[in-house]
Amino acid sequence: MDIAVIGSNMVDLIAYIDDMPKEGETLEAPDFKIGCGGKGANQAVAAAKMGSKVMMITKVGDDLFADNTIQNLESHGIDTEFTSKVTGTSSGVAPIFVDQESKNRILIIKGANQHLLPADVDRAAEKLKKASLIVLQLEIPLPTVYRAIDFGCEHNIPVILNPAPASKELDFDYVCKSDFFIPNESELEILTGMPIATDEQIKEAASILLNKGVKNVIVTMGNRGVMWVTKEKNVKVRSEKVAAVDTTGAGDAFIGCFAHFIVKNGDVLMSIKKAAAFAGLSVTKRGTQSSYPTREELEVFITSRT
């Protein structure tokens, strides 16, 4: 097995809107879609679409969304042995509002994701030991994230930690145990309290994390590109100029694709470049997982830009 994703799944309820209604106002929206999402599941699907063998440790509810979520993961070849149902609980749900400029506003109701516990990591231990990489986010309880990081350290498995959604309660002793810390610019701002308006400010904010002991900080900046900062280097990778339709899930697209390539070749810079292209291509279509390209589509896209 290449990658173990320990994290969330959600049902995306996507409304494409012209304007957000004011208090007490009802407006008609031009379109609506239901999709499978959640940061963990998105990252798992992105890696699987690139060809990685992926397992997913997650929880769903016992509602009408649960079986569909499991079937969706399995349709992408993802191992769901440790994807289980929580009785009397709803699945995670994410109402998403996408405006005419393709910008999104998202609410999350964690539902069953709140029941993914440290014991679930230990329950999957024998299979988890075989992973080449563990991928984590923050839509599940922090103690579970910490147990997964410790598990990676105990078994010499590299860890990617995506601090999304950002939490000031995040313990940086555990962040420093991860191999790649991948926030977006707004998450970086929340975690450091530093401005992030310019590249230099982002570098300075990332340096605060490095001074705390973080090994690799990779900041995704949307159409501004990606910045990789370590004690020795500061590298910026440009984003591809595309006609964005829906940016939902682009950060997860980046992380899943990056995870695939870092396992396959260990080349951080090349993995960032591939992942930036994958994320850029994903925003040209509506939806979250449904917008993620295949390997063939990604290579055609990269070739067309060189």
For each residue, the residues with C-beta under 8 A, 3 or more apart:
1: 4 53 54 55 79 127 130 131 132
2: 47 52 53 54 131 132 133 260 263 264
3: 44 47 52 53 54 55 131 132 133 134 135 259 260 263
4: 1 54 55 56 57 124 127 128 131 133 134 135 157
5: 40 41 43 44 47 54 55 56 57 58 134 135 136
6: 40 57 58 116 121 134 135 136 140 144 145 148
7: 38 39 40 41 43 44 56 57 58 113 116 135 136 137 139 140
8: 38 39 40 41 58 92 110 113 116 137 139 140
9: 36 37 38 40 41 56 58 60 69 73 83 91 92 113
10: 36 37 38 39 41 91 92 93 94 108 113 139
11: 34 35 36 37 65 68 69 91 92 93 94
12: 33 34 35 36 37 94 96 248 287 288
13: 32 34 93 94 95 96
14: 32 33 34 35 96 98 246 248 286 287 288
15: 29 31 32 95 96 97 98
16: 29 30 31 32 33 98 246 286
17: 20 27 29 30 97 98 99 100
18: 27 29 30 99 100
19: 27 99
20: 17 97 99 105
21: 25 26 27
22: 25
23:
24:
25: 21 22
26: 21
27: 17 18 19 21
28:
29: 15 16 17 18 32
30: 16 17 18
31: 15 16
32: 13 14 15 16 29
33: 12 14 16 286 287
34: 11 12 13 14
35: 11 12 14 287 288 289 290
36: 9 10 11 12 41 45 68 69 72 288 289
37: 9 10 11 12 41 42 94 96 248 249 288 289
38: 7 8 9 10 41 42 58 92 94 113 139
39: 7 8 10 42 43 137 139 162 164 252
40: 5 6 7 8 9 43 44 56 58 135 137 139 140
41: 5 7 8 9 10 36 37 38 44 45 56 58 69 72 73 289
42: 37 38 39 45 46 249 252 253 256 288 289
43: 5 7 39 40 46 47 135 137 162 252 255 256 259
44: 3 5 7 40 41 47 48 54 56 73 76 78 135 256
45: 36 41 42 48 49 72 73 76 78 256 289 292
46: 42 43 49 50 252 253 255 256 257 259 260 278 289 292
47: 2 3 5 43 44 50 52 54 135 256 257 259 260
48: 44 45 51 52 53 54 76 77 78 256
49: 45 46 76 256 292 293 294 295
50: 46 47 256 257 260 261 278 295 298
51: 48 260 295
52: 2 3 47 48 259 260 263 264
53: 1 2 3 48 77 79
54: 1 2 3 4 5 44 47 48 76 77 78 79
55: 1 3 4 5 78 79 80 81 82 124 127 128 131
56: 4 5 7 9 40 41 44 73 78 79 80 82 83
57: 4 5 6 7 82 83 116 120 121 124 128
58: 5 6 7 8 9 38 40 41 82 83 113 116
59: 83 84 85 86 112 113 115 116 120
60: 9 65 66 69 70 83 84 85 86 91 92 112
61: 65 66 85 86 89 90 91 92 111 112
62: 66 85 86 87 88 89
63: 66 90 91
64: 67 68
65: 11 60 61 68 69 90 91 93
66: 60 61 62 63 69 70 85 91 112
67: 64 70 71
68: 11 36 64 65 71 72
69: 9 11 36 41 60 65 66 72 73 83 91
70: 60 66 67 73 74 80 83
71: 67 68 74 75
72: 36 41 45 68 69 75 76 289
73: 9 41 44 45 56 69 70 76 78 80 83
74: 70 71 77 78 80
75: 71 72
76: 44 45 48 49 54 72 73
77: 48 53 54 74
78: 44 45 48 54 55 56 73 74
79: 1 53 54 55 56 82 127
80: 55 56 70 73 74 83
81: 55 124 127
82: 55 56 57 58 79 120 123 124 127
83: 9 56 57 58 59 60 69 70 73 80
84: 59 60 120
85: 59 60 61 62 66 112
86: 59 60 61 62 89 112 115
87: 62
88: 62
89: 61 62 86 111 112 115
90: 61 63 65 93 109 111 112
91: 9 10 11 60 61 63 65 66 69 111 112
92: 8 9 10 11 38 60 61 108 109 110 111 112 113 139
93: 10 11 13 65 90 108 109 111
94: 10 11 12 13 37 38 106 107 108 109
95: 13 15 106 107
96: 12 13 14 15 37 104 105 106 107 248
97: 15 17 20 104 105 106
98: 14 15 16 17 102 103 104 246 248 286
99: 17 18 19 20 102 103 104 105
100: 17 18
101:
102: 98 99 244 245 246 247 283
103: 98 99 247
104: 96 97 98 99 246 247 248
105: 20 96 97 99
106: 94 95 96 97 248
107: 94 95 96
108: 10 92 93 94 139 165
109: 90 92 93 94
110: 8 92 113 114 139 140
111: 61 89 90 91 92 93 114
112: 59 60 61 66 85 86 89 90 91 92 115 116
113: 7 8 9 10 38 58 59 92 110 116 139 140
114: 110 111 140 141
115: 59 86 89 112
116: 6 7 8 57 58 59 112 113 120 140 141 144
117: 120 141 143 144
118: 121 122 143 144 146 147
119: 122 123
120: 57 59 82 84 116 117 123 124 144
121: 6 57 118 124 125 128 144 147 148 151
122: 118 119 125 147 151
123: 82 119 120
124: 4 55 57 81 82 120 121 127 128
125: 121 122 128 129 151
126: 129 130
127: 1 4 55 79 81 82 124 130 131
128: 4 55 57 121 124 125 131 134 151 155 157
129: 125 126 155 157
130: 1 126 127
131: 1 2 3 4 55 127 128 134 157
132: 1 2 3 157 158 263
133: 2 3 4 157 158 159 160 259 262 263
134: 3 4 5 6 128 131 148 149 151 152 157 158 159 160
135: 3 4 5 6 7 40 43 44 47 159 160 162 255 256 259
136: 5 6 7 145 148 149 159 160 161 162 178
137: 7 8 39 40 43 140 161 162 163 164
138: 142 145 162 163 164 165 166 167 170
139: 7 8 10 38 39 40 92 108 110 113 164 165
140: 6 7 8 40 110 113 114 116 137 144 145
141: 114 116 117 144 145
142: 138 145 146 167 169 170 171
143: 117 118 146 147
144: 6 116 117 118 120 121 140 141 147 148
145: 6 136 138 140 141 142 148 149 161 174
146: 118 142 143 149 150 171 174
147: 118 121 122 143 144 150 151
148: 6 121 134 136 144 145 151 152 159
149: 134 136 145 146 152 153 159 161 174 177 178
150: 146 147 153 154 174 177
151: 121 122 125 128 134 147 148 154 155 157
152: 134 148 149 155 156 157 158 159 177 178
153: 149 150 156 159 177
154: 150 151
155: 128 129 151 152
156: 152 153
157: 4 128 129 131 132 133 134 151 152
158: 132 133 134 152 179 180 262
159: 133 134 135 136 148 149 152 153 177 178 179 180
160: 133 134 135 136 178 179 180 182 255 258 259 262
161: 136 137 145 149 174 175 178 180 181 182
162: 39 43 135 136 137 138 182 183 251 252 255
163: 137 138 166 167 170 175 181 182 183 187 191
164: 39 137 138 139 183 184 187 251
165: 108 138 139 187
166: 138 163 170 183 186 187 190 191
167: 138 142 163 170
168: 190 191
169: 142
170: 138 142 163 166 167 174 175 191
171: 142 146 174 175
172: 175 176 209 212 213 214
173: 176 177
174: 145 146 149 150 161 170 171 177 178
175: 161 163 170 171 172 178 181 209 212 214
176: 172 173 212 213 214 215
177: 149 150 152 153 159 173 174
178: 136 149 152 159 160 161 174 175 181 214 215
179: 158 159 160 215 216
180: 158 159 160 161 215 216 218 258 262
181: 161 163 175 178 209 214 215 216 217 218
182: 160 161 162 163 217 218 219 220 254 255 258
183: 162 163 164 166 187 188 191 217 219 220
184: 164 187 188 219 220 221 222 251
185: 188 189 196 202 219 220 221 222 224
186: 166 189 190 196
187: 163 164 165 166 183 184 190 191
188: 183 184 185 191 192 194 196 202 205 206 219
189: 185 186 192 193 194 195 196 205
190: 166 168 186 187 193
191: 163 166 168 170 183 187 188 209
192: 188 189 205 208 209
193: 189 190
194: 188 189 201 204 205 208
195: 189 201 205
196: 185 186 188 189 201 202 205
197: 201
198: 201 202
199: 202 203 224 227 236
200: 203 204
201: 194 195 196 197 198 204 205
202: 185 188 196 198 199 205 206 219 221 227
203: 199 200 206 207 227 229 234
204: 194 200 201 207 208
205: 188 189 192 194 195 196 201 202 208 209
206: 188 202 203 209 210 217 219 227 229
207: 203 204 210 211 229
208: 192 194 204 205 211 212
209: 172 175 181 191 192 205 206 212 214 217
210: 206 207 213 214 217 229 230 231
211: 207 208
212: 172 175 176 208 209
213: 172 176 210
214: 172 175 176 178 181 209 210 217
215: 176 178 179 180 181 230
216: 179 180 181 228 229 230 268
217: 181 182 183 206 209 210 214 228 229 230
218: 180 181 182 226 227 228 229 258 272
219: 182 183 184 185 188 202 206 226 227 228 229
220: 182 183 184 185 226 250 251 254 279
221: 184 185 202 224 225 226 227 239
222: 184 185 239 247 250
223: 239 241 244
224: 185 199 221 239
225: 221 236 237 238 239 276
226: 218 219 220 221 236 237 239 254 272 275 276
227: 199 202 203 206 218 219 221 234 235 236 237
228: 216 217 218 219 233 234 235 236 237 268 269 272
229: 203 206 207 210 216 217 218 219 233 234 235
230: 210 215 216 217 233 234
231: 210
232:
233: 228 229 230
234: 203 227 228 229 230
235: 227 228 229 269 272
236: 199 225 226 227 228
237: 225 226 227 228 269 272 273 276
238: 225 276
239: 221 222 223 224 225 226 276 279 280
240: 276 277 280 281 301 305
241: 223
242: 280 281 283 284
243: 284
244: 102 223 247 283 284
245: 102 283 284 285 286
246: 14 16 98 102 104 283 285 286 287 291
247: 102 103 104 222 244 250 283
248: 12 14 37 96 98 104 106 287 288 291
249: 37 42 252 253 282 287 288 289 291 292
250: 220 222 247 253 254 279 280 282 283
251: 162 164 184 220 254 255 279
252: 39 42 43 46 162 249 255 256 288
253: 42 46 249 250 256 257 275 278 279 282 291 292
254: 182 220 226 250 251 257 258 275 276 278 279
255: 43 46 135 160 162 182 251 252 258 259 275
256: 42 43 44 45 46 47 48 49 50 135 252 253 259 260 292
257: 46 47 50 253 254 260 261 271 274 275 278 279 298
258: 160 180 182 218 254 255 261 262 271 272 274 275
259: 3 43 46 47 52 133 135 160 255 256 262 263
260: 2 3 46 47 50 51 52 256 257 263 264
261: 50 257 258 264 265 267 270 271 274 275
262: 133 158 160 180 258 259 265 266 267 268 271
263: 2 3 52 132 133 259 260 266
264: 2 52 260 261
265: 261 262 270 271
266: 262 263
267: 261 262 270 271
268: 216 228 262 271 272
269: 228 235 237 272 273
270: 261 265 267 273 274
271: 257 258 261 262 265 267 268 274 275
272: 218 226 228 235 237 258 268 269 275 276
273: 237 269 270 276 277
274: 257 258 261 270 271 277 278 298 302
275: 226 253 254 255 257 258 261 271 272 278 279
276: 225 226 237 238 239 240 254 272 273 279 280
277: 240 273 274 280 281 298 301 302 305
278: 46 50 253 254 257 274 275 281 282 292 293 298
279: 220 239 250 251 253 254 257 275 276 282 283
280: 239 240 242 250 276 277 283 284 301
281: 240 242 277 278 284 293 297 298 301
282: 249 250 253 278 279 285 291 292 293
283: 102 242 244 245 246 247 250 279 280 291
284: 242 243 244 245 280 281 291
285: 245 246 282 290 291
286: 14 16 33 98 245 246 290 291
287: 12 14 33 35 246 248 249 290 291
288: 12 14 35 36 37 42 248 249 252 291 292
289: 35 36 37 41 42 45 46 72 249 292
290: 35 285 286 287
291: 246 248 249 253 282 283 284 285 286 287 288
292: 45 46 49 249 253 256 278 282 288 289
293: 49 278 281 282 297 298 301
294: 49 297 298
295: 49 50 51 298 299
296: 299 300
297: 281 293 294 300 301
298: 50 257 274 277 278 281 293 294 295 301 302
299: 295 296 302 303
300: 296 297 303 304
301: 240 277 280 281 293 297 298 304 305
302: 274 277 298 299 305 306
303: 299 300 306
304: 300 301
305: 240 277 301 302
306: 302 303
